Amino acid sequence: MKKFLSLLVAALFLTAIAPLALAQEEGEEPAGGEETTTEEGGGEEGGAADPWSVPDAAEKADEEKKAEEAAAEEPEIVAPTGYPTAEIDRPLALPKMTLEPLGMFDLSRLAKTNVISLKLGAGFGIIDNLEAGLLFPLVLSPDMDVGIMPIYGLYELGPFMDGQLRTAARLTMYIPLPEHSDFGLLLDAPVKFKFHDMFAAIGGVGLGMTFADDTIFLLNFDFGALVQAMEALAFELRFGIHLAIADNTATLIPLYFRGQYTLMGDLDVFAEFGFGDLKEAGADWIQFTVGAAYRLGL
């Protein structure tokens, strides 16, 4: 009996172990293996979870964030003129085939006389980096009259230093419309250097002359700062030393403050206050101007 029971137990053991050994030889894994997640997000049995794997959603969010940050660093460009909204990012010359009509009211106190005038003009981008324009002044008070009309041509050089430095050469002719005025020429070089998204240095130097009974030579130095408070809002402070050299040399020290706001992309409105000569400030030479300019892509 004991021998029979031993044979029976051995047969049952072999019956249970044989299928399991056969399954392992055929490459089947035991049931109950845990499923893990790979970097691609698929299931893999029997492996441990990768603690450094990043879900696809998180990767896409990081890419979108980087794209948004890169776009925020680029200046806002207005179509169709291609002109930046921020004054600090604008070139010195209008884009090719862009017309900029402008108008302004000017209130000045000169030699204890109040003068009100309307100035209408336009600038036009002829080709890349080349602009020309004029400004027609009409005196409304104290008597109806016309002033001196400037006509200019400007060619921008550069930009340089990845767009931080902009400079140009500008020639302005002053046409003597009233009988008592004189013809004049001024060649100057405006400069703008952007050293921060909010701050830039502006200025320039100019040489010229007026042809009166005696020829007067002009030498101008201008300095200033541009602050871009918002994408559409900019402030300027300009200071100058202007010399009129003849038998006797006269020195003017102008100082102006300007605020500009851009509406609807291509429409600028601005106001300017200052003194034609600080030596006469507060009494004989005060100037206040308000105006608007609008750009059209042709």
Beta strands, then each sheet from edge to edge (+ up, - down):
strand 1: 35-37
strand 2: 43-45
strand 3: 77-78
strand 4: 83-84
strand 5: 98-110
strand 6: 113-127
strand 7: 130-141
strand 8: 145-146
strand 9: 149-160
strand 10: 165-175
strand 11: 183-194
strand 12: 199-211
strand 13: 215-228
strand 14: 233-245
strand 15: 250-252
strand 16: 255-263
strand 17: 267-275
strand 18: 285-294
strand 19: 296-297
sheet 1: 1+ 2-
sheet 2: 3+ 4-
sheet 3: 8+ 7- 6+ 5- 18+ 17- 16+ 14- 13+ 12- 11+ 10- 9+
sheet 4: 8+ 7- 6+ 5- 19+
sheet 5: 8+ 7- 6+ 5- 18+ 17- 16+ 14- 15+
end
